[in-house]
């Protein structure tokens, strides 16, 4: 692949400098929409007392089979991790440290979905389970677990965004 003198792909340089604010805004809409889906799912399950299998968020009302498939969740979590990695170079200082925390947490969340996807594809289930099971599910049921994961990733992401936006323009990292 073509790389710049600095060894970075041109796309990363564009995301870092030219379109960082726009890419960050789109990314936050993407992440915020996902978090809202999990809030709705928790409300459906625990406030409205819907069956867990029927508590699929807003999208689950229209596309219940898609929401039950692992490919959607795996793909979303992969895109979220890629977004975190692509936007990373545009952060510095405390904002960068918060962004790093989000990357690590999202990396774990993606790994969990990788395990679920692999089980879905192979029909070989971990831990002697009768269905796809993640490591975290050994401790916490899936709806609650993924709400926790989404929240744990969202907190440092928002903290990084706040720190990033608080910086004066002259303190922003150089290209």
VENPEKA-V762108 format. One record per pair of residues at least 12 apart in sequence whose C-alpha atoms are under 10 Angstrom apart, sorted by the first residue. I is the first residue (numbers start at 1). J is the second residue. If there is no record, write none. Layout:
[[I J] [I J]]
This chain:
[[11 86] [12 85] [12 86] [12 87] [12 88] [12 89] [12 90] [13 86] [13 87] [13 89] [13 90] [13 175] [14 86] [14 87] [14 90] [14 175] [15 86] [15 87] [15 88] [15 89] [15 90] [16 86] [16 87] [16 88] [16 89] [16 90] [16 91] [16 173] [16 174] [16 175] [17 87] [17 89] [17 90] [17 172] [17 173] [17 174] [17 175] [18 175] [19 87] [19 90] [20 86] [20 87] [20 88] [20 89] [20 90] [20 91] [21 87] [21 90] [21 165] [23 83] [23 86] [23 87] [24 83] [24 84] [24 86] [24 87] [24 90] [24 161] [25 161] [26 83] [27 79] [27 80] [27 83] [27 84] [27 87] [28 80] [28 83] [28 154] [28 157] [28 158] [28 161] [30 76] [30 79] [30 80] [30 83] [31 76] [31 77] [31 80] [31 83] [31 150] [31 153] [31 154] [31 157] [32 150] [32 154] [32 158] [34 57] [34 76] [34 77] [34 80] [34 150] [34 154] [35 146] [35 147] [35 149] [35 150] [35 151] [35 153] [35 154] [36 57] [36 58] [36 147] [36 150] [37 56] [37 57] [37 58] [37 59] [37 60] [37 147] [38 55] [38 56] [38 57] [38 58] [38 143] [38 144] [38 146] [38 147] [38 148] [38 150] [38 151] [39 57] [39 58] [39 147] [39 150] [39 151] [40 55] [40 56] [40 57] [40 58] [40 59] [41 54] [41 55] [41 56] [41 57] [41 58] [41 59] [41 60] [41 143] [41 144] [41 147] [42 55] [42 56] [42 57] [42 143] [42 144] [42 147] [43 55] [43 57] [44 56] [44 57] [44 58] [45 57] [45 143] [45 144] [52 142] [52 143] [53 68] [53 143] [54 67] [54 68] [55 67] [55 143] [56 68] [56 143] [69 117] [69 120] [70 113] [70 114] [70 116] [70 117] [70 118] [70 119] [70 120] [70 121] [70 132] [71 113] [71 114] [71 116] [71 117] [71 120] [71 121] [72 113] [72 117] [73 110] [73 113] [73 114] [73 116] [73 117] [74 109] [74 110] [74 111] [74 112] [74 113] [74 114] [74 115] [74 116] [74 117] [74 118] [75 110] [75 113] [75 114] [75 117] [76 110] [76 113] [77 106] [77 107] [77 109] [77 110] [77 111] [77 112] [77 113] [77 114] [77 150] [78 106] [78 107] [78 109] [78 110] [78 111] [78 113] [78 114] [79 110] [80 103] [80 106] [80 107] [80 110] [81 102] [81 103] [81 104] [81 105] [81 106] [81 107] [81 108] [81 109] [81 110] [82 103] [82 106] [82 107] [83 103] [84 99] [84 100] [84 102] [84 103] [84 104] [84 106] [84 107] [84 157] [85 99] [85 100] [85 102] [85 103] [87 99] [88 100] [88 103] [89 173] [89 175] [90 164] [90 172] [90 173] [90 174] [90 175] [91 160] [91 161] [91 163] [91 164] [91 172] [91 173] [92 160] [92 163] [92 164] [92 167] [92 171] [92 172] [92 173] [92 174] [93 160] [93 163] [93 164] [93 167] [93 171] [93 172] [93 173] [94 159] [94 160] [94 162] [94 163] [94 164] [95 156] [95 157] [95 158] [95 159] [95 160] [95 161] [95 162] [95 163] [95 164] [95 165] [95 166] [95 167] [96 157] [96 159] [96 160] [96 161] [96 163] [96 164] [97 156] [97 159] [97 160] [98 155] [98 156] [98 157] [98 158] [98 159] [98 160] [98 161] [98 162] [98 163] [98 164] [99 153] [99 155] [99 156] [99 157] [99 158] [99 159] [99 160] [99 161] [99 164] [100 156] [100 157] [100 160] [101 152] [101 153] [101 155] [101 156] [101 157] [101 160] [102 152] [102 153] [102 154] [102 155] [102 156] [102 157] [102 158] [102 159] [102 160] [103 153] [103 156] [103 157] [104 153] [105 149] [105 150] [105 152] [105 153] [105 154] [105 156] [106 149] [106 150] [106 152] [106 153] [106 154] [107 153] [108 149] [108 153] [109 134] [109 136] [109 145] [109 146] [109 149] [109 150] [109 152] [109 153] [110 149] [111 134] [111 135] [112 133] [112 134] [112 135] [112 136] [112 137] [112 146] [113 132] [113 133] [113 134] [114 134] [115 132] [115 133] [115 134] [115 135] [116 131] [116 132] [116 133] [116 134] [116 135] [117 132] [117 133] [117 134] [118 132] [119 131] [119 132] [119 133] [119 134] [120 132] [120 133] [136 149]]
